[in-house]
Amino acid sequence: MIILGLNYFHPDSSACILKNGKLIAAVEEERFVRIKHFSGFPENSINFCLKILKIEISDIDIVALNYNPKSNIRDKIIYSLKNIYKFSTLKKIYNQKNKSKNQNELEIFLKKKNFKGKIINVEHHLSHLYSSLSFSNFKNCIGLTIDGFGDFCSMVSYVCNENQIKPIKKVLFPHSLGIFYQATTQFLGFKNYGDEYKLMGLASYGKPKYLDQFSDIVKYSKSNYFLLNLKYFTHHSDNKFKYFFENGIPKFNDLFSNRFVEKFGNCRNSNDDITQHHMDIACSMQNHFENIIFKILNQLYDEYKIENLCLSGGCAFNSKLNGLLKDKTKFKNIYIHPNAGDAGGSIGASMYVNSLKNNKKRNVDINSSYLGPEYSNEYIKKILDNRNDIKNFKIKYLNDEEIYKTTAKKISENHVIGWFKGRMEWGPRALGNRSILANPINKNIKDILNIKIKLREKFRPFAPAILFDHKEKYFEIDYHSPFMLNVVQAKEISKIKIPAVVHVDNTCRVQTVKQNENKHFYNLINEFYKITNVPVLVNTSFNENEPIVQNPEEALNCFLRTNMDFLVLENWTISR
Protein backbone atom coordinates (compact mmCIF):
# COMPACT_ATOMS: atom_id res chain seq x y z
CA MET A 1 0.00 0.00 0.00
CA ILE A 2 1.30 3.43 -0.98
CA ILE A 3 0.12 6.52 0.93
CA LEU A 4 0.91 10.10 -0.08
CA GLY A 5 0.67 12.49 2.87
CA LEU A 6 0.12 16.22 2.31
CA ASN A 7 0.15 19.43 4.31
CA TYR A 8 -1.59 21.81 1.94
CA PHE A 9 -4.12 23.85 3.91
CA HIS A 10 -1.62 25.39 6.34
CA PRO A 11 1.78 27.14 6.20
CA ASP A 12 4.86 25.06 5.38
CA SER A 13 3.20 22.90 2.75
CA SER A 14 4.86 19.51 2.38
CA ALA A 15 4.56 15.97 1.07
CA CYS A 16 5.69 12.55 2.21
CA ILE A 17 5.25 9.02 0.96
CA LEU A 18 4.81 5.69 2.76
CA LYS A 19 5.14 2.24 1.24
CA ASN A 20 3.73 -0.63 3.29
CA GLY A 21 4.00 1.45 6.44
CA LYS A 22 7.60 2.53 5.85
CA LEU A 23 8.38 6.23 5.49
CA ILE A 24 10.38 6.62 2.28
CA ALA A 25 10.64 10.38 1.74
CA ALA A 26 9.42 13.74 3.04
CA VAL A 27 10.16 17.31 2.01
CA GLU A 28 8.79 20.85 2.35
CA GLU A 29 7.78 22.83 -0.71
CA GLU A 30 9.73 25.90 0.46
CA ARG A 31 12.99 24.11 -0.41
CA PHE A 32 11.99 23.98 -4.08
CA VAL A 33 10.25 27.34 -4.55
CA ARG A 34 12.75 29.17 -2.26
CA ILE A 35 10.05 31.01 -0.26
CA LYS A 36 10.13 30.57 3.52
CA HIS A 37 7.03 28.90 4.99
CA PHE A 38 5.51 28.55 1.51
CA SER A 39 1.83 27.64 1.77
CA GLY A 40 0.85 26.85 -1.80
CA PHE A 41 0.26 23.54 -3.54
CA PRO A 42 3.28 21.22 -2.91
CA GLU A 43 3.60 19.94 -6.47
CA ASN A 44 7.43 19.80 -6.42
CA SER A 45 7.35 17.89 -3.14
CA ILE A 46 4.84 15.42 -4.57
CA ASN A 47 6.98 14.91 -7.66
CA PHE A 48 10.04 14.27 -5.51
CA CYS A 49 8.20 11.62 -3.49
CA LEU A 50 7.01 9.92 -6.66
CA LYS A 51 10.51 10.02 -8.14
CA ILE A 52 12.02 8.34 -5.08
CA LEU A 53 9.70 5.34 -5.51
CA LYS A 54 9.79 5.54 -9.33
CA ILE A 55 6.00 5.58 -9.51
CA GLU A 56 3.16 7.70 -10.89
CA ILE A 57 0.22 9.25 -9.06
CA SER A 58 -1.92 6.49 -10.53
CA ASP A 59 0.06 4.02 -8.37
CA ILE A 60 -0.95 5.75 -5.11
CA ASP A 61 -3.66 4.05 -3.04
CA ILE A 62 -4.47 6.86 -0.58
CA VAL A 63 -3.82 10.60 -0.29
CA ALA A 64 -3.91 11.66 3.39
CA LEU A 65 -4.52 15.32 4.30
CA ASN A 66 -3.82 16.82 7.74
CA TYR A 67 -7.09 18.72 7.80
CA ASN A 68 -10.70 17.62 8.22
CA PRO A 69 -13.57 20.10 7.71
CA LYS A 70 -15.89 17.80 9.70
CA SER A 71 -13.74 17.96 12.84
CA ASN A 72 -15.29 19.81 15.78
CA ILE A 73 -18.23 20.68 13.52
CA ARG A 74 -20.68 20.98 16.42
CA ASP A 75 -18.39 23.43 18.22
CA LYS A 76 -17.93 25.45 15.02
CA ILE A 77 -21.68 25.75 14.54
CA ILE A 78 -22.30 26.75 18.16
CA TYR A 79 -19.56 29.38 18.06
CA SER A 80 -20.78 30.74 14.73
CA LEU A 81 -24.36 31.04 15.95
CA LYS A 82 -23.27 32.83 19.11
CA ASN A 83 -20.98 35.20 17.21
CA ILE A 84 -22.63 35.54 13.82
CA TYR A 85 -22.75 39.33 14.26
CA LYS A 86 -18.94 39.45 14.32
CA PHE A 87 -17.16 40.15 11.07
CA SER A 88 -14.38 37.74 12.14
CA THR A 89 -16.90 34.88 12.17
CA LEU A 90 -17.89 35.62 8.59
CA LYS A 91 -14.20 35.60 7.66
CA LYS A 92 -13.74 32.18 9.27
CA ILE A 93 -16.65 30.87 7.20
CA TYR A 94 -15.04 32.42 4.09
CA ASN A 95 -11.70 30.76 4.94
CA GLN A 96 -13.51 27.44 5.27
CA LYS A 97 -14.82 27.91 1.73
CA ASN A 98 -11.27 28.61 0.56
CA LYS A 99 -10.11 25.30 2.05
CA SER A 100 -12.91 23.50 0.22
CA LYS A 101 -11.81 25.24 -2.98
CA ASN A 102 -8.22 24.10 -2.40
CA GLN A 103 -9.35 20.52 -1.90
CA ASN A 104 -11.33 20.70 -5.14
CA GLU A 105 -8.20 21.91 -6.92
CA LEU A 106 -6.27 18.99 -5.42
CA GLU A 107 -8.93 16.54 -6.59
CA ILE A 108 -8.79 18.00 -10.11
CA PHE A 109 -4.98 17.72 -10.12
CA LEU A 110 -5.12 14.08 -9.00
CA LYS A 111 -7.84 13.22 -11.51
CA LYS A 112 -5.75 14.62 -14.36
CA LYS A 113 -2.95 12.31 -13.22
CA ASN A 114 -5.29 9.29 -13.33
CA PHE A 115 -5.51 8.90 -9.53
CA LYS A 116 -8.02 6.16 -8.66
CA GLY A 117 -7.48 5.89 -4.91
CA LYS A 118 -9.09 7.58 -1.91
CA ILE A 119 -8.56 10.99 -0.32
CA ILE A 120 -8.78 10.78 3.47
CA ASN A 121 -8.96 13.91 5.62
CA VAL A 122 -7.36 13.51 9.05
CA GLU A 123 -8.12 15.89 11.91
CA HIS A 124 -5.29 18.42 12.25
CA HIS A 125 -4.27 17.67 15.83
CA LEU A 126 -4.54 13.93 15.33
CA SER A 127 -2.05 14.40 12.49
CA HIS A 128 0.22 16.35 14.84
CA LEU A 129 -0.02 13.55 17.40
CA TYR A 130 0.84 10.78 14.93
CA SER A 131 3.84 12.70 13.60
CA SER A 132 5.52 12.08 16.97
CA LEU A 133 3.74 8.96 18.17
CA SER A 134 4.74 6.93 15.10
CA PHE A 135 8.45 7.36 15.87
CA SER A 136 8.44 7.31 19.66
CA ASN A 137 8.53 3.55 20.25
CA PHE A 138 6.31 4.12 23.32
CA LYS A 139 3.77 1.36 23.97
CA ASN A 140 1.75 3.84 26.00
CA CYS A 141 2.10 7.57 26.50
CA ILE A 142 0.39 10.90 27.03
CA GLY A 143 0.13 12.96 23.85
CA LEU A 144 -0.13 16.75 23.88
CA THR A 145 -0.45 18.85 20.73
CA ILE A 146 -0.07 22.65 20.92
CA ASP A 147 -0.25 25.14 18.05
CA GLY A 148 -1.97 28.30 16.80
CA PHE A 149 -5.11 26.70 15.39
CA GLY A 150 -6.03 23.74 13.24
CA ASP A 151 -9.58 22.53 12.66
CA PHE A 152 -10.90 25.08 15.19
CA CYS A 153 -8.62 23.72 17.90
CA SER A 154 -5.31 24.82 19.50
CA MET A 155 -4.52 22.07 22.03
CA VAL A 156 -5.52 18.43 22.49
CA SER A 157 -4.40 15.92 25.13
CA TYR A 158 -4.54 12.17 24.49
CA VAL A 159 -4.01 8.84 26.23
CA CYS A 160 -2.21 6.58 23.77
CA ASN A 161 -1.96 2.80 24.05
CA GLU A 162 -0.71 0.31 21.48
CA ASN A 163 -4.09 -0.12 19.79
CA GLN A 164 -6.13 2.83 21.07
CA ILE A 165 -5.86 6.61 20.97
CA LYS A 166 -8.29 8.41 23.25
CA PRO A 167 -8.68 12.22 23.33
CA ILE A 168 -8.84 13.64 26.86
CA LYS A 169 -9.52 17.34 26.42
CA LYS A 170 -9.53 19.98 23.69
CA VAL A 171 -8.91 23.73 23.78
CA LEU A 172 -11.04 25.34 21.09
CA PHE A 173 -11.04 28.66 19.24
CA PRO A 174 -10.48 31.45 20.28
CA HIS A 175 -8.08 30.30 23.06
CA SER A 176 -4.54 29.46 21.92
CA LEU A 177 -1.03 29.48 23.37
CA GLY A 178 0.32 29.68 19.83
CA ILE A 179 -1.62 32.90 19.25
CA PHE A 180 -0.38 34.22 22.61
CA TYR A 181 3.24 33.58 21.61
CA GLN A 182 2.82 34.98 18.10
CA ALA A 183 1.05 38.12 19.35
CA THR A 184 3.92 38.90 21.76
CA THR A 185 6.44 38.18 19.00
CA GLN A 186 4.69 40.73 16.79
CA PHE A 187 4.55 43.26 19.65
CA LEU A 188 8.34 42.99 19.95
CA GLY A 189 8.76 43.93 16.28
CA PHE A 190 9.22 40.48 14.71
CA LYS A 191 6.39 40.52 12.21
CA ASN A 192 7.14 37.66 9.83
CA TYR A 193 5.37 34.35 10.16
CA GLY A 194 7.63 31.95 12.08
CA ASP A 195 9.63 34.63 13.92
CA GLU A 196 8.87 33.16 17.37
CA TYR A 197 12.40 31.74 17.63
CA LYS A 198 13.68 35.34 17.76
CA LEU A 199 11.64 36.06 20.89
CA MET A 200 13.01 32.85 22.40
CA GLY A 201 16.62 33.94 21.76
CA LEU A 202 15.94 37.45 23.06
CA ALA A 203 14.35 36.10 26.27
CA SER A 204 17.75 34.97 27.54
CA TYR A 205 18.86 38.60 27.88
CA GLY A 206 15.93 39.67 30.06
CA LYS A 207 14.47 39.25 33.51
CA PRO A 208 10.93 37.99 34.26
CA LYS A 209 9.73 41.37 35.52
CA TYR A 210 6.28 41.15 33.96
CA LEU A 211 4.98 37.77 35.11
CA ASP A 212 2.03 39.35 36.90
CA GLN A 213 1.08 41.28 33.78
CA PHE A 214 1.21 38.14 31.62
CA SER A 215 -0.79 36.25 34.24
CA ASP A 216 -3.63 38.65 33.46
CA ILE A 217 -3.31 37.92 29.73
CA VAL A 218 -3.29 34.10 29.96
CA LYS A 219 -4.47 32.15 33.00
CA TYR A 220 -3.93 28.50 33.82
CA SER A 221 -7.22 26.65 34.38
CA LYS A 222 -7.44 23.12 35.72
CA SER A 223 -10.75 22.52 33.95
CA ASN A 224 -9.89 24.24 30.65
CA TYR A 225 -6.04 24.00 30.73
CA PHE A 226 -5.80 27.75 30.04
CA LEU A 227 -7.86 30.76 29.04
CA LEU A 228 -6.85 33.84 27.08
CA ASN A 229 -8.06 37.21 28.29
CA LEU A 230 -9.52 38.02 24.89
CA LYS A 231 -9.42 41.78 25.53
CA TYR A 232 -5.70 41.62 24.67
CA PHE A 233 -6.17 39.96 21.26
CA THR A 234 -7.73 40.71 17.87
CA HIS A 235 -7.95 37.33 16.13
CA HIS A 236 -11.50 36.64 17.36
CA SER A 237 -13.20 40.01 16.96
CA ASP A 238 -11.31 42.79 15.21
CA ASN A 239 -12.79 43.72 11.83
CA LYS A 240 -9.30 44.80 10.75
CA PHE A 241 -7.67 41.46 11.51
CA LYS A 242 -6.60 39.49 8.46
CA TYR A 243 -4.93 36.12 7.96
CA PHE A 244 -4.19 35.36 4.33
CA PHE A 245 -1.60 34.04 1.89
CA GLU A 246 0.24 36.41 -0.42
CA ASN A 247 2.15 34.57 -3.16
CA GLY A 248 2.25 31.56 -0.87
CA ILE A 249 3.54 33.50 2.16
CA PRO A 250 1.39 33.49 5.35
CA LYS A 251 0.45 37.04 6.39
CA PHE A 252 -1.11 38.29 9.63
CA ASN A 253 -2.22 41.63 10.91
CA ASP A 254 -1.27 42.34 14.51
CA LEU A 255 -2.79 39.77 16.83
CA PHE A 256 -2.46 42.00 19.90
CA SER A 257 -5.00 44.71 20.80
CA ASN A 258 -4.60 48.20 22.27
CA ARG A 259 -4.89 46.62 25.73
CA PHE A 260 -1.47 45.05 25.13
CA VAL A 261 -0.06 48.50 24.35
CA GLU A 262 -1.67 49.99 27.45
CA LYS A 263 0.02 47.35 29.58
CA PHE A 264 3.52 47.34 28.05
CA GLY A 265 3.86 50.64 26.19
CA ASN A 266 4.23 51.18 22.46
CA CYS A 267 5.03 48.16 20.37
CA ARG A 268 8.50 47.98 18.84
CA ASN A 269 8.84 48.68 15.12
CA SER A 270 11.03 46.22 13.25
CA ASN A 271 13.83 48.77 12.71
CA ASP A 272 13.82 50.15 16.26
CA ASP A 273 16.62 49.40 18.70
CA ILE A 274 16.00 46.52 21.08
CA THR A 275 15.99 47.79 24.68
CA GLN A 276 16.15 46.07 28.05
CA HIS A 277 12.40 46.62 28.29
CA HIS A 278 11.88 44.45 25.20
CA MET A 279 14.22 41.79 26.58
CA ASP A 280 12.30 41.71 29.88
CA ILE A 281 8.98 41.34 28.05
CA ALA A 282 10.41 38.43 26.03
CA CYS A 283 11.80 36.77 29.16
CA SER A 284 8.55 37.20 31.11
CA MET A 285 6.42 35.90 28.27
CA GLN A 286 8.65 32.84 27.73
CA ASN A 287 8.57 32.07 31.46
CA HIS A 288 4.79 32.38 31.64
CA PHE A 289 4.33 30.24 28.50
CA GLU A 290 6.55 27.54 30.02
CA ASN A 291 4.84 27.63 33.41
CA ILE A 292 1.38 27.12 31.93
CA ILE A 293 2.52 24.11 29.89
CA PHE A 294 4.35 22.60 32.89
CA LYS A 295 1.16 22.86 34.94
CA ILE A 296 -0.88 21.21 32.19
CA LEU A 297 1.63 18.39 31.82
CA ASN A 298 1.90 17.74 35.54
CA GLN A 299 -1.88 17.72 35.75
CA LEU A 300 -1.94 15.06 33.01
CA TYR A 301 0.72 13.01 34.76
CA ASP A 302 -1.10 13.15 38.10
CA GLU A 303 -4.33 12.01 36.45
CA TYR A 304 -2.88 9.11 34.40
CA LYS A 305 0.52 8.22 35.96
CA ILE A 306 2.04 7.48 32.52
CA GLU A 307 5.76 8.30 32.31
CA ASN A 308 6.05 8.74 28.52
CA LEU A 309 5.16 11.93 26.66
CA CYS A 310 4.76 12.69 22.94
CA LEU A 311 4.74 16.43 22.26
CA SER A 312 3.86 17.96 18.90
CA GLY A 313 2.43 21.00 17.14
CA GLY A 314 4.22 24.23 16.29
CA CYS A 315 4.77 25.13 19.96
CA ALA A 316 6.88 21.97 20.32
CA PHE A 317 9.63 23.83 18.43
CA ASN A 318 10.15 25.90 21.60
CA SER A 319 13.54 24.45 22.52
CA LYS A 320 13.82 26.41 25.79
CA LEU A 321 10.59 24.76 26.95
CA ASN A 322 11.72 21.34 25.70
CA GLY A 323 15.01 21.48 27.56
CA LEU A 324 13.18 22.00 30.87
CA LEU A 325 10.51 19.31 30.47
CA LYS A 326 12.39 16.62 32.40
CA ASP A 327 13.22 18.96 35.28
CA LYS A 328 9.86 20.71 35.53
CA THR A 329 7.47 17.81 34.86
CA LYS A 330 7.18 14.23 36.09
CA PHE A 331 7.57 12.60 32.68
CA LYS A 332 10.62 10.35 32.33
CA ASN A 333 10.72 9.84 28.55
CA ILE A 334 9.85 12.49 25.96
CA TYR A 335 9.68 12.31 22.18
CA ILE A 336 9.27 15.24 19.78
CA HIS A 337 9.28 14.79 16.00
CA PRO A 338 11.98 16.81 14.14
CA ASN A 339 9.24 18.54 12.13
CA ALA A 340 6.63 18.99 14.86
CA GLY A 341 4.72 21.82 13.16
CA ASP A 342 2.28 21.89 10.26
CA ALA A 343 4.73 20.45 7.73
CA GLY A 344 5.06 17.34 9.88
CA GLY A 345 1.31 16.87 9.63
CA SER A 346 1.78 15.29 6.22
CA ILE A 347 3.64 12.44 7.92
CA GLY A 348 1.20 12.34 10.84
CA ALA A 349 -1.84 12.09 8.55
CA SER A 350 -0.30 9.31 6.47
CA MET A 351 0.86 7.41 9.58
CA TYR A 352 -2.65 7.64 11.04
CA VAL A 353 -4.22 6.31 7.84
CA ASN A 354 -1.65 3.52 7.78
CA SER A 355 -2.65 2.53 11.33
CA LEU A 356 -6.32 2.36 10.25
CA LYS A 357 -5.38 0.01 7.44
CA ASN A 358 -3.30 -2.03 9.89
CA ASN A 359 -6.05 -2.74 12.44
CA LYS A 360 -5.05 0.38 14.41
CA LYS A 361 -1.59 -1.04 15.10
CA ARG A 362 1.13 1.57 14.89
CA ASN A 363 4.13 0.88 12.69
CA VAL A 364 7.12 2.45 14.42
CA ASP A 365 9.57 3.83 11.87
CA ILE A 366 13.01 5.06 12.94
CA ASN A 367 13.84 6.98 9.74
CA SER A 368 12.55 10.38 10.75
CA SER A 369 15.04 13.12 9.86
CA TYR A 370 17.07 12.45 6.67
CA LEU A 371 14.26 12.12 4.15
CA GLY A 372 14.92 14.70 1.43
CA PRO A 373 16.74 14.78 -1.92
CA GLU A 374 20.35 13.70 -2.40
CA TYR A 375 22.71 14.12 -5.34
CA SER A 376 25.44 11.93 -6.80
CA ASN A 377 29.04 12.96 -7.36
CA GLU A 378 28.44 12.49 -11.10
CA TYR A 379 25.55 14.96 -11.02
CA ILE A 380 27.68 17.48 -9.10
CA LYS A 381 30.60 17.09 -11.54
CA LYS A 382 28.36 18.08 -14.44
CA ILE A 383 27.33 21.21 -12.58
CA LEU A 384 30.93 22.11 -11.74
CA ASP A 385 32.03 21.56 -15.34
CA ASN A 386 29.37 23.96 -16.60
CA ARG A 387 29.90 26.82 -14.12
CA ASN A 388 32.14 29.55 -15.49
CA ASP A 389 31.91 31.53 -12.24
CA ILE A 390 34.05 28.98 -10.33
CA LYS A 391 36.87 28.52 -12.83
CA ASN A 392 39.32 30.43 -10.59
CA PHE A 393 38.54 28.34 -7.49
CA LYS A 394 40.41 25.25 -6.32
CA ILE A 395 38.24 22.23 -7.06
CA LYS A 396 39.20 18.74 -5.87
CA TYR A 397 37.61 15.31 -5.63
CA LEU A 398 38.48 13.56 -2.34
CA ASN A 399 37.46 10.26 -0.83
CA ASP A 400 35.49 10.29 2.43
CA GLU A 401 38.52 9.93 4.71
CA GLU A 402 40.28 12.79 2.94
CA ILE A 403 37.12 14.89 3.19
CA TYR A 404 36.90 14.39 6.97
CA LYS A 405 40.57 15.21 7.57
CA THR A 406 40.79 18.18 5.21
CA THR A 407 37.56 19.76 6.43
CA ALA A 408 38.31 19.20 10.13
CA LYS A 409 41.71 20.84 9.72
CA LYS A 410 40.21 23.85 7.97
CA ILE A 411 37.60 24.25 10.73
CA SER A 412 40.35 24.07 13.35
CA GLU A 413 42.05 26.94 11.46
CA ASN A 414 38.84 29.01 11.79
CA HIS A 415 37.62 28.59 8.23
CA VAL A 416 33.85 28.67 7.68
CA ILE A 417 32.62 25.56 5.88
CA GLY A 418 29.60 24.78 3.73
CA TRP A 419 28.80 21.09 4.25
CA PHE A 420 26.46 19.42 1.71
CA LYS A 421 26.42 15.65 2.05
CA GLY A 422 23.69 12.98 1.97
CA ARG A 423 19.91 13.34 2.03
CA MET A 424 18.48 16.72 3.02
CA GLU A 425 17.08 17.03 6.53
CA TRP A 426 13.36 16.95 7.28
CA GLY A 427 12.36 19.91 9.44
CA PRO A 428 13.69 23.40 10.11
CA ARG A 429 17.03 22.37 11.64
CA ALA A 430 20.23 21.64 9.75
CA LEU A 431 21.38 18.32 11.24
CA GLY A 432 24.69 17.79 9.47
CA ASN A 433 23.70 17.29 5.82
CA ARG A 434 22.95 20.89 4.79
CA SER A 435 25.02 22.76 7.37
CA ILE A 436 27.43 25.63 7.78
CA LEU A 437 30.14 24.54 10.20
CA ALA A 438 32.68 26.45 12.27
CA ASN A 439 35.11 26.25 15.18
CA PRO A 440 33.40 26.45 18.62
CA ILE A 441 36.74 27.09 20.35
CA ASN A 442 37.03 30.55 18.80
CA LYS A 443 34.94 32.91 20.95
CA ASN A 444 34.70 35.35 18.01
CA ILE A 445 33.32 32.82 15.53
CA LYS A 446 29.72 34.00 16.06
CA ASP A 447 30.64 37.48 14.83
CA ILE A 448 32.69 35.99 12.00
CA LEU A 449 29.72 33.88 10.87
CA ASN A 450 27.39 36.86 10.97
CA ILE A 451 29.81 39.04 9.02
CA LYS A 452 30.66 36.38 6.44
CA ILE A 453 27.26 34.75 5.92
CA LYS A 454 24.29 34.84 8.23
CA LEU A 455 23.67 38.59 8.65
CA ARG A 456 21.29 37.93 11.54
CA GLU A 457 20.50 39.54 14.89
CA LYS A 458 23.37 39.53 17.37
CA PHE A 459 21.20 38.19 20.19
CA ARG A 460 20.59 34.87 18.42
CA PRO A 461 22.89 32.01 19.48
CA PHE A 462 24.60 29.34 17.38
CA ALA A 463 24.19 25.67 18.23
CA PRO A 464 26.71 22.93 19.05
CA ALA A 465 26.76 19.46 17.48
CA ILE A 466 28.55 17.03 19.80
CA LEU A 467 29.51 13.37 19.63
CA PHE A 468 26.89 11.51 21.65
CA ASP A 469 29.31 9.85 24.09
CA HIS A 470 30.74 13.24 25.17
CA LYS A 471 27.49 15.09 25.79
CA GLU A 472 27.48 14.82 29.60
CA LYS A 473 31.01 16.18 29.89
CA TYR A 474 29.97 19.46 28.28
CA PHE A 475 26.22 19.81 28.94
CA GLU A 476 23.53 19.03 31.51
CA ILE A 477 21.93 16.36 29.35
CA ASP A 478 21.59 12.61 29.87
CA TYR A 479 19.52 11.74 26.78
CA HIS A 480 19.86 11.72 23.00
CA SER A 481 18.99 15.02 21.30
CA PRO A 482 19.42 14.26 17.58
CA PHE A 483 17.07 16.96 16.24
CA MET A 484 18.48 20.03 18.04
CA LEU A 485 15.17 20.63 19.83
CA ASN A 486 16.41 21.04 23.42
CA VAL A 487 18.10 23.99 25.13
CA VAL A 488 20.09 22.77 28.14
CA GLN A 489 22.58 24.18 30.62
CA ALA A 490 26.25 24.32 29.66
CA LYS A 491 28.82 23.01 32.10
CA GLU A 492 31.85 25.04 33.15
CA ILE A 493 34.10 23.27 30.65
CA SER A 494 31.86 24.52 27.80
CA LYS A 495 32.31 28.15 28.80
CA ILE A 496 36.08 27.59 28.79
CA LYS A 497 36.56 25.30 25.77
CA ILE A 498 33.65 26.08 23.42
CA PRO A 499 32.55 29.66 24.20
CA ALA A 500 31.19 30.23 20.68
CA VAL A 501 28.10 28.08 21.36
CA VAL A 502 27.30 29.13 24.95
CA HIS A 503 24.44 31.63 25.06
CA VAL A 504 24.31 34.63 27.40
CA ASP A 505 22.23 32.65 29.93
CA ASN A 506 24.72 29.76 29.96
CA THR A 507 22.57 27.53 27.75
CA CYS A 508 23.07 25.68 24.45
CA ARG A 509 20.66 24.18 21.92
CA VAL A 510 22.40 20.84 21.61
CA GLN A 511 22.49 18.28 18.82
CA THR A 512 23.94 14.91 19.84
CA VAL A 513 25.36 12.87 16.95
CA LYS A 514 25.59 9.07 16.69
CA GLN A 515 27.63 7.28 14.05
CA ASN A 516 24.85 4.87 13.06
CA GLU A 517 22.50 7.81 12.37
CA ASN A 518 24.82 10.12 10.43
CA LYS A 519 28.13 8.48 9.58
CA HIS A 520 29.67 11.37 7.64
CA PHE A 521 28.84 14.08 10.14
CA TYR A 522 29.95 11.92 13.06
CA ASN A 523 33.27 11.11 11.40
CA LEU A 524 33.91 14.78 10.61
CA ILE A 525 33.31 15.83 14.23
CA ASN A 526 35.47 12.93 15.40
CA GLU A 527 38.31 14.07 13.12
CA PHE A 528 38.03 17.58 14.59
CA TYR A 529 38.16 15.94 18.03
CA LYS A 530 41.44 14.21 17.11
CA ILE A 531 42.98 17.54 16.11
CA THR A 532 41.67 19.74 18.93
CA ASN A 533 40.55 17.38 21.71
CA VAL A 534 37.10 19.04 21.40
CA PRO A 535 34.25 16.76 20.13
CA VAL A 536 32.03 19.69 19.09
CA LEU A 537 31.34 21.80 16.00
CA VAL A 538 29.27 24.93 15.51
CA ASN A 539 26.37 23.78 13.33
CA THR A 540 24.03 26.27 11.69
CA SER A 541 21.76 26.00 8.67
CA PHE A 542 23.20 26.24 5.15
CA ASN A 543 21.40 29.39 3.97
CA GLU A 544 21.52 33.15 3.92
CA ASN A 545 18.10 34.67 4.69
CA GLU A 546 16.39 32.00 2.58
CA PRO A 547 15.19 28.42 3.02
CA ILE A 548 17.97 25.89 3.65
CA VAL A 549 19.72 24.97 0.39
CA GLN A 550 18.22 21.93 -1.29
CA ASN A 551 20.44 21.20 -4.31
CA PRO A 552 24.12 21.66 -5.25
CA GLU A 553 23.38 24.71 -7.40
CA GLU A 554 21.86 26.55 -4.43
CA ALA A 555 24.79 25.55 -2.24
CA LEU A 556 27.21 26.92 -4.84
CA ASN A 557 25.25 30.14 -5.17
CA CYS A 558 25.25 30.68 -1.41
CA PHE A 559 28.99 29.96 -1.30
CA LEU A 560 29.69 32.50 -4.04
CA ARG A 561 27.59 35.36 -2.73
CA THR A 562 28.96 35.05 0.83
CA ASN A 563 32.47 34.90 2.25
CA MET A 564 32.36 31.21 3.05
CA ASP A 565 35.87 29.75 2.90
CA PHE A 566 35.39 26.14 1.83
CA LEU A 567 32.56 24.11 0.31
CA VAL A 568 31.99 20.36 0.43
CA LEU A 569 29.55 18.99 -2.16
CA GLU A 570 29.45 15.25 -1.47
CA ASN A 571 33.06 14.32 -2.38
CA TRP A 572 33.85 17.49 -4.30
CA THR A 573 35.55 20.36 -2.49
CA ILE A 574 35.78 24.01 -3.55
CA SER A 575 38.02 26.54 -1.84
CA ARG A 576 38.72 30.20 -2.44
Sequence and secondary structure as in RCSB ss.txt:
>XXXX:A:sequence
MIILGLNYFHPDSSACILKNGKLIAAVEEERFVRIKHFSGFPENSINFCLKILKIEISDIDIVALNYNPKSNIRD
KIIYSLKNIYKFSTLKKIYNQKNKSKNQNELEIFLKKKNFKGKIINVEHHLSHLYSSLSFSNFKNCIGLTIDGFG
DFCSMVSYVCNENQIKPIKKVLFPHSLGIFYQATTQFLGFKNYGDEYKLMGLASYGKPKYLDQFSDIVKYSKSNY
FLLNLKYFTHHSDNKFKYFFENGIPKFNDLFSNRFVEKFGNCRNSNDDITQHHMDIACSMQNHFENIIFKILNQL
YDEYKIENLCLSGGCAFNSKLNGLLKDKTKFKNIYIHPNAGDAGGSIGASMYVNSLKNNKKRNVDINSSYLGPEY
SNEYIKKILDNRNDIKNFKIKYLNDEEIYKTTAKKISENHVIGWFKGRMEWGPRALGNRSILANPINKNIKDILN
IKIKLREKFRPFAPAILFDHKEKYFEIDYHSPFMLNVVQAKEISKIKIPAVVHVDNTCRVQTVKQNENKHFYNLI
NEFYKITNVPVLVNTSFNENEPIVQNPEEALNCFLRTNMDFLVLENWTISR
>XXXX:A:secstr
 EEEEEE SSSS EEEEEETTEEEEEEETHHHH  TT  S  HHHHHHHHHHHT  GGG SEEEES  TTTTHHH
HHHHHHHTTTSHHHHHHHHHHHHHHHHHHHHHHHHHHTT  SEEEE  HHHHHHHHHHHHH  SSEEEEEEEEEE
TTEEEEEEEE SS EEEEEEEETT  HHHHHHHHHHHTT  STTTHHHHHHHHTTS  TTHHHHHHHEEEETTTE
EEE GGGB TTT TT  EEEETTEEEE   B HHHHHHH S   TTS   HHHHHHHHHHHHHHHHHHHHHHHHH
HHHH   EEEEESGGGG HHHHHHHHHHSS SEEEE TT STTTHHHHHHHHHHHHTTTT        SB S   
 HHHHHHHHHT GGGTTSEEEE  HHHHHHHHHHHHHTT  EEEE SS BSSSS  SSEEEEE TT TTHHHHHI
IIII   TT   EEEEEGGGHHHHBS  S  TTS EEEEB HHHHHH GGG  TTSEEEEEEE TTT HHHHHHH
HHHHHHHS  EEEEEES SSSS   SHHHHHHHHHHS   EEEETTEEEE 
